[in-house]
Amino acid sequence: MFREFFKQRIQRGLTRRLNNLKIARIAKLVTRHSLPPAGVPVVFFKASTGIDDLSWNSGFHLLASWALRLKGIPVVYFACRAGMSHCVLGTNRDDVHKPPPCASCIYQSKTLYTAVPDSRVRWFDFIRDPQLTAALENLCLHDLMTFEWQNIPLGALCLPGLRWILRIHHLSDDESTRYLLREYILSAWNLAQKFSIFLDETNPRSVVVFNGQFFPEATARYVAQQRGLRVITHEVGLQPASAFFTDGEATAYPIHIPAEFELNEEQNAKLDAYLAKRFQGDFTMAGIKFWADMKGLDESFLQRAAVFKQIVPIFTNVIFDTSQPHANTVFDDMFDWLDMALEIIRAHPETLFVIRAHPDELRVRKASRETVEGWVASREVQKEPNVVFVGPRETLSSYELIQRSKFVMIYNSTIGLEASIMGAAVLCAGKARFTQYPTVFFPQTADEVKSKMEEFLDAEKIEIPAEFKRNARRFLYYQLFRTSLPFGDFLEPSVRTTQTRLKSFDLEELSPEKSKAMEAIFDGLLKDGDFLLKEN
C-alpha cells in the first residue's frame, strides 16, 4: 500500500514537471507569435484554480487567454502571490493555523505566465488590516457570517468556500471555525482593495474568474460588478474535457433556450445515444467515474418491495457542494428537507422509501464530514420498516429504481432531470440548474412541498405535464451539446483525473477559426455573446 502510494506520488511529480516544461515552452511561443495588443483588455483572475498542479479550470483559464493574446486582444492577469493569509484550497482542516503551501502555488502560477511581460501580470500579496482585525476579534460565528465592511458583505462572500473546504454545511461556533472565517474575511478585504486599484488602472472590458463561489473569486466578482463590469465565470462542463463559460454564475448554470427550439431527428438520436450510456453507468463527472459496476435491483430488494403498495426513491446531494447556496430557496438546507420528508415517511407505512446518498459524498480527498448516512443514524431511520438506505458506495441502478417508482423526490440532483426524461413524476425541493424551465414539480414553499408529497402518495395516478419531458430533453441537450465547450484537443486527464495536462498542438489550433470552443469564447467575451457552441 505504501509502495503504491509513493509510486503514484513520484509519477504525479514527474508528470507535473514534464507538463510544466510543456506549458513554459508553449507560453514562450504564444508571446513570440501574438499580434501586438490593441484595444480594451480582458482581465483573467487567478487565485483558486489549482494549487500544485494544472487543474481543469486552470487549463481553461490559460488556453482561453492564450487564444485571445494570439489574436492581439489585450489580456492582463491578476494572480495571487501569497496574497491571502489563508486560502480555500490551501486550508488544512485538521490544523487550520497551518500556513497554505504558497511556494508551490506561486511556482505553478509563474509557470502559467512564463514570458508574459511584467506589465501584463499583477501579483497581489497580503497586508493585514489592523482596524478590520480588531473589529473581527470577538465576533461570534453568526456575526462573522453576516459581517459587512465598507458596504462589502465579506462574511457572505466567504461562507460558501468555508463550507466547501470544511466539507460541512452546519458550522460549529468554535475557535477553529471562527479563526478560519476571520482570516478569510481579512484576506477577502485585502484582495478587494488591491483588485479595485487594479481595475482603476486597467479599466477592462470584462473580468474572467473561476466559478465565483470561493471567496477570492466571489470578492473579485462583487468588486467588478459594483463598477458595472461584465464578469464571466467558468466551470467544468458536463462532457469530458469540456468547460462551461457564462456571464451568470457558473454553478447555477443559467442557460437561455429559445422558446421555439425543438430537437430534430438527428439531435434526438444524439441525446438518446448519450442517455443510453448514462443509464448503464458509463459516464464521468469532473473527471470522476462513479458507477464503474452499476448493477440492477437484486432479488432481495424486489422481494422486500413486493409487500409495499408503491416505491418512492429520495435522491440526495452533497451538502457542501457549490450548487447548494443556489439550491436553498425553499428549505434552509437539504437536511431540513429530509427532516420534513421523514415525518411523512412515518405516516405512510404502505410506501417503501429508498433514500439514496450521492456517490460524491465519499470521494477520495473530498469526503463529506456531514453525510446523509450520518443523518440516517442520528434520526434512527434504520428503525423505520418502510425505508431502505442506499449508501454512496453502493452501485445499485438508480434508473431501474426510477422505472419502478410511483414518483421521485430530489433536492436539486441532476437525476431529477433524467427522471423527467424517463417520464417519471419528479418532486423537487431545491432550486436546480433545470428548474429555470418547467421540467419537474417544484413547489415554492416548504408547506407546499409537504402538501404535494402527501398528494402524490395518495393519488391513484399522477398527471405529469407534457412540457416537463420536452423541456428536460431540451435543457439536457443544451447542457451537453451547446454549453459544454470542448477542450479535448488541448487537454487530457493527468495521473489524478481531477487534474489535467497539456496535449501537443499547433498554436493555430487555438484560433476561433479552428476551435469551436474558442469560437464560442471569442463570441462571448468580445461580442457579448452567450458562450454557446454553434451547430452545423
QUIVEN-V917594 format. One record per residue. RES is the residue in one small letter. PSI is psi as a letter, one per 20 degrees, with the letter a starting at -180 (none if undefined). Layout:
res->RES psi->PSI
res->RES psi->PSI
//
This chain:
res->m psi->g
res->f psi->h
res->r psi->g
res->e psi->h
res->f psi->g
res->f psi->h
res->k psi->g
res->q psi->h
res->r psi->g
res->i psi->g
res->q psi->g
res->r psi->g
res->g psi->g
res->l psi->g
res->t psi->g
res->r psi->g
res->r psi->g
res->l psi->h
res->n psi->g
res->n psi->h
res->l psi->h
res->k psi->g
res->i psi->g
res->a psi->g
res->r psi->g
res->i psi->h
res->a psi->h
res->k psi->h
res->l psi->h
res->v psi->g
res->t psi->g
res->r psi->h
res->h psi->j
res->s psi->q
res->l psi->q
res->p psi->p
res->p psi->p
res->a psi->p
res->g psi->a
res->v psi->p
res->p psi->r
res->v psi->p
res->v psi->p
res->f psi->o
res->f psi->p
res->k psi->o
res->a psi->h
res->s psi->j
res->t psi->l
res->g psi->q
res->i psi->h
res->d psi->j
res->d psi->r
res->l psi->o
res->s psi->r
res->w psi->g
res->n psi->h
res->s psi->h
res->g psi->g
res->f psi->g
res->h psi->g
res->l psi->g
res->l psi->g
res->a psi->g
res->s psi->h
res->w psi->g
res->a psi->g
res->l psi->g
res->r psi->h
res->l psi->h
res->k psi->j
res->g psi->j
res->i psi->p
res->p psi->p
res->v psi->p
res->v psi->p
res->y psi->p
res->f psi->o
res->a psi->q
res->c psi->p
res->r psi->n
res->a psi->l
res->g psi->j
res->m psi->q
res->s psi->h
res->h psi->p
res->c psi->r
res->v psi->g
res->l psi->h
res->g psi->j
res->t psi->p
res->n psi->o
res->r psi->h
res->d psi->i
res->d psi->n
res->v psi->i
res->h psi->i
res->k psi->p
res->p psi->q
res->p psi->q
res->p psi->m
res->c psi->h
res->a psi->g
res->s psi->g
res->c psi->g
res->i psi->g
res->y psi->g
res->q psi->g
res->s psi->g
res->k psi->h
res->t psi->g
res->l psi->h
res->y psi->k
res->t psi->p
res->a psi->j
res->v psi->p
res->p psi->q
res->d psi->h
res->s psi->i
res->r psi->j
res->v psi->p
res->r psi->o
res->w psi->p
res->f psi->p
res->d psi->a
res->f psi->p
res->i psi->p
res->r psi->p
res->d psi->o
res->p psi->h
res->q psi->g
res->l psi->h
res->t psi->g
res->a psi->h
res->a psi->h
res->l psi->i
res->e psi->g
res->n psi->j
res->l psi->q
res->c psi->r
res->l psi->g
res->h psi->g
res->d psi->h
res->l psi->h
res->m psi->h
res->t psi->j
res->f psi->p
res->e psi->q
res->w psi->o
res->q psi->l
res->n psi->j
res->i psi->p
res->p psi->m
res->l psi->h
res->g psi->g
res->a psi->h
res->l psi->h
res->c psi->i
res->l psi->g
res->p psi->g
res->g psi->h
res->l psi->g
res->r psi->h
res->w psi->g
res->i psi->h
res->l psi->i
res->r psi->k
res->i psi->r
res->h psi->g
res->h psi->o
res->l psi->q
res->s psi->p
res->d psi->m
res->d psi->r
res->e psi->h
res->s psi->g
res->t psi->g
res->r psi->g
res->y psi->g
res->l psi->g
res->l psi->h
res->r psi->g
res->e psi->h
res->y psi->g
res->i psi->g
res->l psi->g
res->s psi->h
res->a psi->h
res->w psi->g
res->n psi->g
res->l psi->g
res->a psi->g
res->q psi->g
res->k psi->h
res->f psi->h
res->s psi->g
res->i psi->g
res->f psi->g
res->l psi->h
res->d psi->g
res->e psi->h
res->t psi->h
res->n psi->m
res->p psi->r
res->r psi->h
res->s psi->r
res->v psi->p
res->v psi->p
res->v psi->q
res->f psi->r
res->n psi->i
res->g psi->j
res->q psi->h
res->f psi->q
res->f psi->h
res->p psi->g
res->e psi->h
res->a psi->h
res->t psi->g
res->a psi->g
res->r psi->g
res->y psi->g
res->v psi->g
res->a psi->g
res->q psi->h
res->q psi->h
res->r psi->j
res->g psi->j
res->l psi->q
res->r psi->p
res->v psi->p
res->i psi->p
res->t psi->q
res->h psi->q
res->e psi->r
res->v psi->p
res->g psi->r
res->l psi->h
res->q psi->q
res->p psi->q
res->a psi->l
res->s psi->r
res->a psi->q
res->f psi->p
res->f psi->q
res->t psi->q
res->d psi->j
res->g psi->b
res->e psi->o
res->a psi->h
res->t psi->i
res->a psi->i
res->y psi->l
res->p psi->p
res->i psi->p
res->h psi->o
res->i psi->o
res->p psi->p
res->a psi->h
res->e psi->i
res->f psi->p
res->e psi->q
res->l psi->p
res->n psi->a
res->e psi->g
res->e psi->g
res->q psi->h
res->n psi->g
res->a psi->h
res->k psi->g
res->l psi->g
res->d psi->h
res->a psi->g
res->y psi->g
res->l psi->h
res->a psi->g
res->k psi->g
res->r psi->g
res->f psi->i
res->q psi->j
res->g psi->j
res->d psi->m
res->f psi->r
res->t psi->q
res->m psi->o
res->a psi->k
res->g psi->i
res->i psi->p
res->k psi->o
res->f psi->g
res->w psi->m
res->a psi->h
res->d psi->l
res->m psi->p
res->k psi->q
res->g psi->a
res->l psi->p
res->d psi->r
res->e psi->h
res->s psi->h
res->f psi->g
res->l psi->h
res->q psi->g
res->r psi->g
res->a psi->h
res->a psi->h
res->v psi->i
res->f psi->q
res->k psi->h
res->q psi->r
res->i psi->p
res->v psi->o
res->p psi->q
res->i psi->o
res->f psi->p
res->t psi->r
res->n psi->r
res->v psi->p
res->i psi->h
res->f psi->j
res->d psi->q
res->t psi->i
res->s psi->h
res->q psi->h
res->p psi->h
res->h psi->h
res->a psi->h
res->n psi->m
res->t psi->h
res->v psi->g
res->f psi->q
res->d psi->h
res->d psi->r
res->m psi->h
res->f psi->h
res->d psi->g
res->w psi->g
res->l psi->h
res->d psi->g
res->m psi->g
res->a psi->h
res->l psi->h
res->e psi->g
res->i psi->h
res->i psi->g
res->r psi->h
res->a psi->i
res->h psi->m
res->p psi->i
res->e psi->i
res->t psi->p
res->l psi->o
res->f psi->p
res->v psi->o
res->i psi->o
res->r psi->p
res->a psi->q
res->h psi->p
res->p psi->h
res->d psi->i
res->e psi->h
res->l psi->k
res->r psi->p
res->v psi->p
res->r psi->j
res->k psi->k
res->a psi->p
res->s psi->q
res->r psi->j
res->e psi->n
res->t psi->r
res->v psi->h
res->e psi->g
res->g psi->h
res->w psi->g
res->v psi->g
res->a psi->g
res->s psi->h
res->r psi->j
res->e psi->l
res->v psi->h
res->q psi->i
res->k psi->i
res->e psi->p
res->p psi->i
res->n psi->k
res->v psi->p
res->v psi->p
res->f psi->p
res->v psi->o
res->g psi->r
res->p psi->h
res->r psi->i
res->e psi->p
res->t psi->k
res->l psi->q
res->s psi->o
res->s psi->h
res->y psi->h
res->e psi->h
res->l psi->g
res->i psi->g
res->q psi->h
res->r psi->j
res->s psi->q
res->k psi->g
res->f psi->r
res->v psi->p
res->m psi->p
res->i psi->r
res->y psi->f
res->n psi->k
res->s psi->q
res->t psi->h
res->i psi->h
res->g psi->h
res->l psi->g
res->e psi->h
res->a psi->h
res->s psi->g
res->i psi->h
res->m psi->i
res->g psi->j
res->a psi->q
res->a psi->p
res->v psi->p
res->l psi->o
res->c psi->q
res->a psi->i
res->g psi->q
res->k psi->p
res->a psi->r
res->r psi->h
res->f psi->i
res->t psi->i
res->q psi->i
res->y psi->q
res->p psi->n
res->t psi->h
res->v psi->r
res->f psi->p
res->f psi->m
res->p psi->q
res->q psi->j
res->t psi->q
res->a psi->h
res->d psi->h
res->e psi->h
res->v psi->g
res->k psi->g
res->s psi->g
res->k psi->h
res->m psi->g
res->e psi->g
res->e psi->g
res->f psi->h
res->l psi->h
res->d psi->i
res->a psi->q
res->e psi->h
res->k psi->p
res->i psi->p
res->e psi->p
res->i psi->p
res->p psi->p
res->a psi->h
res->e psi->h
res->f psi->g
res->k psi->g
res->r psi->g
res->n psi->h
res->a psi->g
res->r psi->g
res->r psi->g
res->f psi->g
res->l psi->h
res->y psi->g
res->y psi->g
res->q psi->g
res->l psi->g
res->f psi->i
res->r psi->h
res->t psi->h
res->s psi->n
res->l psi->p
res->p psi->p
res->f psi->j
res->g psi->i
res->d psi->i
res->f psi->h
res->l psi->q
res->e psi->q
res->p psi->q
res->s psi->a
res->v psi->g
res->r psi->o
res->t psi->i
res->t psi->i
res->q psi->r
res->t psi->r
res->r psi->q
res->l psi->q
res->k psi->r
res->s psi->p
res->f psi->q
res->d psi->q
res->l psi->h
res->e psi->h
res->e psi->i
res->l psi->i
res->s psi->q
res->p psi->i
res->e psi->h
res->k psi->h
res->s psi->p
res->k psi->h
res->a psi->g
res->m psi->h
res->e psi->g
res->a psi->h
res->i psi->g
res->f psi->g
res->d psi->g
res->g psi->g
res->l psi->h
res->l psi->i
res->k psi->j
res->d psi->k
res->g psi->a
res->d psi->j
res->f psi->k
res->l psi->q
res->l psi->p
res->k psi->q
res->e psi->q
res->n psi->none
//
